[in-house]
């Protein structure tokens, strides 16, 4: 998220293979957005998934952590319009 949007992640810590829920707010309803991940070493993997926000401009995504290695990861979700 950029500094102007809000998100929560539940749980805030998980083992590989667990599902993590990311709740985002502050987008325009129906806006197309893309996600990206930053790994613990600072490498960025991005934009493979696109989503359309609901009319409320927010919602919850489920992130599957299969294949992620231990460490602090970050998710970025940005609007494409």
Backbone bond lengths (Angstrom), bond angles and torsions (degrees), N, CA, C in turn:
res aa  C-N    CA-C-N  psi(-1)  N-CA   C-N-CA  omega(-1)  CA-C   N-CA-C  phi
1 X - - - 1.448 - - 1.520 107.10 -
2 X 1.294 116.96 146.96 1.449 117.14 171.52 1.514 107.74 -81.74
3 X 1.294 117.20 175.96 1.453 120.73 -174.14 1.516 114.74 -66.39
4 X 1.342 118.46 -6.52 1.457 119.83 -176.84 1.519 113.49 -100.05
5 X 1.299 118.47 -1.44 1.462 122.11 -179.32 1.524 109.51 -115.98
6 X 1.317 115.49 165.96 1.452 119.81 178.87 1.517 110.42 -123.07
7 X 1.331 115.29 149.11 1.462 121.23 176.67 1.511 109.22 -150.72
8 X 1.316 115.23 154.82 1.454 121.17 170.78 1.522 107.66 -129.52
9 X 1.319 115.80 148.81 1.458 122.47 179.69 1.523 107.74 -123.27
10 X 1.345 115.98 130.89 1.457 121.35 -178.54 1.520 109.31 -135.20
11 X 1.302 119.99 125.76 1.458 126.84 -9.10 1.537 110.19 -73.15
12 X 1.310 116.71 165.05 1.459 120.44 -178.93 1.521 112.16 -80.29
13 X 1.314 116.95 -11.37 1.463 122.74 177.12 1.525 107.78 -144.14
14 X 1.340 116.26 136.84 1.470 119.15 -177.71 1.519 110.10 -152.84
15 X 1.307 115.98 157.43 1.457 121.99 173.82 1.526 109.58 -83.23
16 X 1.329 116.72 153.57 1.455 121.24 176.23 1.523 109.45 -54.41
17 X 1.302 116.67 137.63 1.451 122.22 -178.90 1.518 113.25 98.57
18 X 1.333 117.24 -14.52 1.461 120.74 179.16 1.526 109.75 -82.77
19 X 1.312 116.77 155.35 1.460 121.20 172.44 1.516 109.16 -89.96
20 X 1.322 115.62 139.79 1.458 122.52 177.50 1.526 107.22 -121.21
21 X 1.321 117.05 134.78 1.456 121.78 179.31 1.522 110.02 -99.10
22 X 1.335 116.20 129.01 1.460 122.74 178.78 1.523 107.19 -115.76
23 X 1.328 116.69 114.45 1.457 122.22 179.77 1.523 108.13 -102.02
24 X 1.337 116.50 122.65 1.464 121.83 -177.75 1.523 109.91 -115.87
25 X 1.323 115.65 152.41 1.460 123.29 178.93 1.520 108.79 -141.32
26 X 1.318 116.95 163.65 1.448 121.52 170.53 1.515 116.25 93.87
27 X 1.322 118.83 4.60 1.451 121.08 176.02 1.523 109.37 -89.40
28 X 1.322 117.20 165.83 1.455 121.34 173.25 1.523 108.36 -75.75
29 X 1.312 117.54 143.31 1.453 120.43 176.80 1.517 110.64 -59.83
30 X 1.324 117.55 131.99 1.449 122.66 -179.73 1.518 114.78 79.18
31 X 1.326 117.42 4.56 1.464 120.90 179.76 1.526 110.87 -70.44
32 X 1.319 116.83 138.78 1.458 121.15 174.10 1.519 108.05 -84.45
33 X 1.317 116.52 133.59 1.463 122.18 -178.72 1.522 109.28 -131.61
34 X 1.315 115.83 160.08 1.460 122.68 179.21 1.517 108.03 -128.73
35 X 1.329 115.88 153.53 1.460 118.98 -179.55 1.518 110.70 -116.85
36 X 1.303 115.21 160.44 1.460 122.05 175.56 1.515 108.89 -150.65
37 X 1.313 116.41 157.38 1.466 121.79 179.74 1.516 108.97 -123.02
38 X 1.317 116.21 144.70 1.456 122.54 172.77 1.516 106.98 -117.19
39 X 1.351 116.59 125.79 1.459 119.71 -176.91 1.522 111.26 -83.47
40 X 1.331 117.67 173.60 1.463 121.33 -177.07 1.536 113.92 -59.46
41 X 1.335 117.76 -21.91 1.463 121.22 179.73 1.523 112.40 -93.03
42 X 1.334 118.29 0.34 1.455 122.34 178.00 1.518 114.70 93.15
43 X 1.332 118.87 1.15 1.467 121.22 176.35 1.523 109.28 -73.45
44 X 1.326 116.59 138.67 1.455 121.92 -176.88 1.522 109.97 -106.96
45 X 1.330 115.29 130.74 1.455 123.35 175.85 1.516 105.29 -119.79
46 X 1.315 118.37 118.53 1.443 114.29 -171.53 1.490 117.64 -144.04
47 X 1.315 111.07 163.45 1.429 122.67 166.95 1.511 118.49 68.05
48 X 1.308 120.01 19.75 1.461 119.61 -179.28 1.519 112.22 -83.28
49 X 1.310 118.01 -22.15 1.462 121.57 179.83 1.517 110.00 -112.83
50 X 1.322 116.47 140.87 1.452 121.29 172.77 1.516 108.03 -122.84
51 X 1.310 115.57 148.23 1.447 120.84 179.15 1.515 108.14 -139.02
52 X 1.312 115.86 156.67 1.455 121.68 174.21 1.514 107.08 -112.15
53 X 1.322 116.23 124.58 1.460 118.96 -177.78 1.529 109.67 -72.34
54 X 1.328 117.02 147.65 1.461 120.76 178.16 1.539 110.04 -69.77
55 X 1.326 117.76 171.62 1.463 120.78 -179.32 1.529 114.03 -53.59
56 X 1.326 117.81 -27.68 1.467 121.11 -179.95 1.526 112.57 -71.93
57 X 1.349 117.74 -15.48 1.463 120.61 -177.96 1.515 113.44 83.37
58 X 1.302 117.08 7.44 1.464 120.45 179.15 1.507 110.67 -151.25
59 X 1.308 115.20 169.69 1.451 119.49 179.25 1.504 110.61 174.70
60 X 1.323 116.40 -175.48 1.455 121.77 -177.33 1.520 109.59 -117.54
61 X 1.327 114.99 129.87 1.460 123.19 175.32 1.513 107.95 -105.29
62 X 1.318 116.81 149.17 1.455 120.63 173.43 1.518 108.14 -106.99
63 X 1.320 116.09 123.00 1.463 122.63 178.70 1.517 107.91 -102.75
64 X 1.320 116.68 120.74 1.460 121.87 177.40 1.528 107.51 -89.68
65 X 1.310 117.57 124.84 1.463 121.38 -172.65 1.524 113.86 -93.73
66 X 1.322 117.59 10.16 1.471 119.22 176.62 1.518 109.22 -56.16
67 X 1.321 117.48 132.64 1.452 121.68 177.05 1.515 115.19 87.91
68 X 1.336 118.08 -9.44 1.465 119.75 176.91 1.528 108.85 -82.79
69 X 1.312 116.57 136.41 1.457 119.85 178.98 1.528 109.94 -92.11
70 X 1.333 117.76 162.63 1.460 121.23 -174.49 1.526 112.69 -59.65
71 X 1.307 114.87 148.34 1.456 122.65 176.98 1.520 110.41 135.13
72 X 1.321 115.72 179.18 1.462 121.61 -178.60 1.524 109.34 -87.91
73 X 1.309 116.14 117.28 1.461 123.98 178.81 1.523 108.48 -105.79
74 X 1.317 116.84 154.75 1.474 122.05 175.22 1.519 107.90 -126.91
75 X 1.325 115.65 145.86 1.458 121.31 174.44 1.508 108.30 -115.77
76 X 1.326 115.90 139.66 1.458 122.91 177.11 1.517 107.62 -122.19
77 X 1.310 116.27 130.80 1.457 121.38 176.73 1.518 106.35 -125.35
78 X 1.318 116.54 122.37 1.460 118.96 -177.86 1.532 110.08 -131.18
79 X 1.325 113.75 144.77 1.453 120.40 178.97 1.519 110.80 -73.74
80 X 1.320 116.27 145.54 1.458 121.62 -178.11 1.526 112.34 -99.60
81 X 1.329 116.81 1.44 1.463 119.56 179.09 1.512 111.04 -121.55
